[in-house]
């Protein structure tokens, strides 16, 4: 199963609104994951956020649903720059 990491900067003046919207996004995306998605904030930079999604079986469907949900929740209003989506797999146990 795949894991997705999305990182981005937020406008610090909109942090409270961003938290509400991202938490709603995580709730919408939970059905695509084997574990509840999480929102993290960088230790030394509170404007840098990350979303973590674990246990994704169908990554293309996940990515499409994520883009749609982020658009519906208007995440661009509090994001500075782009949201960066990265996909990772556990190493092959061979």
Wavefront OBJ file of the C-alpha trace (Angstrom):
o trace
v 0.000 0.000 0.000
v 1.100 3.523 -0.725
v 1.552 6.514 1.540
v 0.998 10.118 0.524
v 2.620 13.198 1.975
v 1.393 16.666 1.021
v 3.393 19.657 2.188
v 2.748 23.368 1.738
v 2.997 26.758 3.376
v -0.025 28.523 4.801
v -0.696 32.189 5.360
v -0.137 32.531 9.143
v -2.958 35.070 9.316
v -5.377 32.360 8.186
v -4.085 29.493 10.362
v -7.347 28.971 12.270
v -9.389 28.851 9.055
v -6.772 26.608 7.432
v -6.950 24.149 10.339
v -10.725 23.839 10.023
v -10.562 23.337 6.258
v -7.661 20.862 6.325
v -9.284 18.853 9.111
v -12.425 18.680 6.951
v -10.257 17.552 4.024
v -8.675 14.815 6.155
v -12.127 13.609 7.191
v -13.244 13.442 3.550
v -10.150 11.489 2.541
v -10.220 8.981 5.415
v -12.105 6.416 3.327
v -9.114 6.129 0.982
v -6.716 5.177 3.801
v -6.166 2.272 6.169
v -5.306 4.682 9.018
v -6.788 8.067 9.911
v -5.040 10.873 7.977
v -3.027 13.370 10.023
v -2.132 17.050 9.858
v 1.343 18.025 11.036
v 3.048 21.376 11.558
v 6.794 21.749 11.115
v 8.619 22.071 14.434
v 10.651 25.143 13.507
v 8.233 26.791 11.064
v 4.548 26.948 12.013
v 3.581 28.080 8.500
v 4.817 24.783 6.966
v 2.182 22.068 7.147
v 2.029 18.447 6.077
v -0.800 15.979 5.567
v -0.036 12.273 5.945
v -2.182 9.574 4.355
v -1.272 5.918 5.038
v -2.536 2.720 3.431
v -3.733 3.931 0.041
v -4.662 1.055 -2.276
v -5.738 3.016 -5.382
v -3.384 6.002 -5.616
v -4.810 7.500 -8.850
v -8.329 7.495 -7.338
v -6.936 8.980 -4.120
v -5.087 11.763 -5.977
v -8.190 12.623 -7.996
v -10.419 12.696 -4.901
v -7.844 14.775 -3.030
v -7.645 17.382 -5.795
v -11.433 17.594 -5.973
v -11.850 17.877 -2.192
v -9.069 20.483 -1.881
v -10.791 22.525 -4.589
v -14.215 22.177 -2.985
v -12.807 23.287 0.378
v -10.970 26.150 -1.355
v -7.598 25.302 0.172
v -5.915 27.785 -2.172
v -7.307 30.691 -0.112
v -4.885 30.043 2.756
v -2.050 28.239 0.967
v 1.032 30.201 -0.080
v 2.256 28.592 -3.280
v 1.351 25.072 -4.304
v 0.505 21.941 -2.375
v 3.162 19.307 -3.125
v 1.978 15.690 -3.279
v 4.545 12.916 -2.828
v 3.832 9.168 -2.952
v 5.954 6.556 -1.140
v 5.989 2.753 -0.884
v 7.564 0.582 1.801
v 10.747 -1.130 0.578
v 10.428 -4.531 -1.046
v 11.211 -7.107 1.674
v 13.432 -9.182 -0.652
l 1 2 3 4 5 6 7 8 9 10 11 12 13 14 15 16 17 18 19 20 21 22 23 24 25 26 27 28 29 30 31 32 33 34 35 36 37 38 39 40 41 42 43 44 45 46 47 48 49 50 51 52 53 54 55 56 57 58 59 60 61 62 63 64 65 66 67 68 69 70 71 72 73 74 75 76 77 78 79 80 81 82 83 84 85 86 87 88 89 90 91 92 93 94
